[in-house]
Amino acid sequence: MNATDPTTADLTVTKFTKFDAWRKRYVPDYVFILILASVVGCLAGLGAYIFKHLISLVAGIFTPHISDWGHNWWIIAVPLIGILLTGIFTRYIIHTNLTHGCAQLLQDLKEGSYRLRRNIIYSPIVGGTITLGMGGSAGGEGPIAYAGAAIGSNFGQWLGLQPRMLKVLIGCGAGAGIAGIFSAPIGGLMFTLELLRIELTTVSVLAVAVSCLASYLTIYTCSGFHTDLMFNPVAGVDLSHLIAVVALGIFCGVYSLYYSKVMHHLDIFYKNIHNPWLRNVTGGVAVGGFLLLFPALYSTGYPVMGHIINGDYMAMVHGSVLEPFMYGPWMLMTVAMSILLLKCWACASSNSSGGVAGDFAPTLFAGCIAGVLFGFMWESFGGCTLPVGTFAYLGMAGVMAGAIQAPLMAIFITMEMSGGYEFALPLTITSVISYIILRCGMKGLGLTHRLIEHHGFHN
């Protein structure tokens, strides 16, 4: 090639230079960033819809075969195979560590790494589908937030944007991913502000809000205008329940301390297993054992939560070895306590052993079970009747607010994903008290970081 011939790179730079000059002349900066945010939001919302559909598709192969009576021994092998396949995919096919997507994204932002790899657009979705579809007891928000951030980053790189703009689009994509997976646009915005803590201007905040709204509308339309979690409360919460609501907040805060402590130590435990195959096998067998005891722990747990908050508490023991012995509220309390103690173990084993999943949805599930346990205990020892399903709903926000240390995000995600806006006040009380208890107890337990910050990065 002649030295004077323009290269492909030169032509690309020239093209975007001309486009940028035209854009600055006719399209103001704030309008341009809002347009980009809308596009990123729609793409992230579409990705969230595909992700959720794929998880349901894979899970649908296994969950119908869970027997109500007898031992489901085969279920031990499903998460083991899933985590092994995920490990092979991340180590030998894409050569990218996808464990704890939100923590990885936070680390990238701290290091100023705004040019995310192109394969992150799809690889967390593939890895998350295998992990969660095959029983990983975790959530889908970590993979989709990371994938959404990669969509924003690569879209900005394609347009030749500067790092400052790339950072904004990463925030737009990550928030849109959360908004899509939870069907919660304000929750996605709160995720960007509370957890990612990106330094945003007024225009940037508007851009993230527009992106989250675009993502929500995209997935809401694609899913046929249905919410993820149908909530039809039998009874509401009034002033006579105020003391119980405060007590539930304290209960959720104390449990959040336990949850965070277990997650912290198990992450260190799996990090110290240097052989990736042994790490995968250890985590897979552990998750399989938990599922054998309580199949309700399978995947994200949304169907189980839907049944519980609407009054069907037997959903906790469907397929469990304890199901034949379910007589009376005491056995339900025993099951609820057992699941509550094991959920963080199952989540950490799914995430830290090599699976690709998230840490947020498990806190919603744990909170739901915590609300059931609290409600039955209050009725048994307090001598008064509570709307247990409603308190299970309040507990979802309570444990998320404490364990994730993001009360605003917890409140809005819980309200938006179910449409329970009339419970804004008790949700706020429960979440704020739980968060305060967690923050006060962190130092005593030696916890210095948020749940998404302390994870080690390993393959």
Secondary structure, 3 states (H helix, E strand, C coil): CCCCCCCHHHHHHHHHHHHHHHHHHHCCHHHHHHHHHHHHHHHHHHHHHHHHHHHHHHHHHHHHHCCCCCCCHHHHHHHHHHHHHHHHHHHHHCCCCCCCHHHHHHHHHHCCCCCCCHHHHCHHHHHHHHHHHCCCCCECHHHHHHHHHHHHHHHHHHCCCCHHHHHHHHHHHHHHHHHHHHCCHHHHHHHHHHHHCCCCCHHHHHHHHHHHHHHHHHHHHHCCCCCCCCCCCCCCCCHHHHHHHHHHHHHHHHHHHHHHHHHHHHHHHHHCCCCHHHHHHHHHHHHHHHHHHCHHHCCCCHHHHHHHHCCCHHHHHCCCCCHHHCCCHHHHHHHHHHHHHHHHHHHHHHHHCCCCCECHHHHHHHHHHHHHHHHHHHHHHHCCCCCHHHHHHHHHHHHHHHHHCCHHHHHHHHHHHHCCHHHHHHHHHHHHHHHHHHHHHHHHHCCCCCCCCCCCCCC
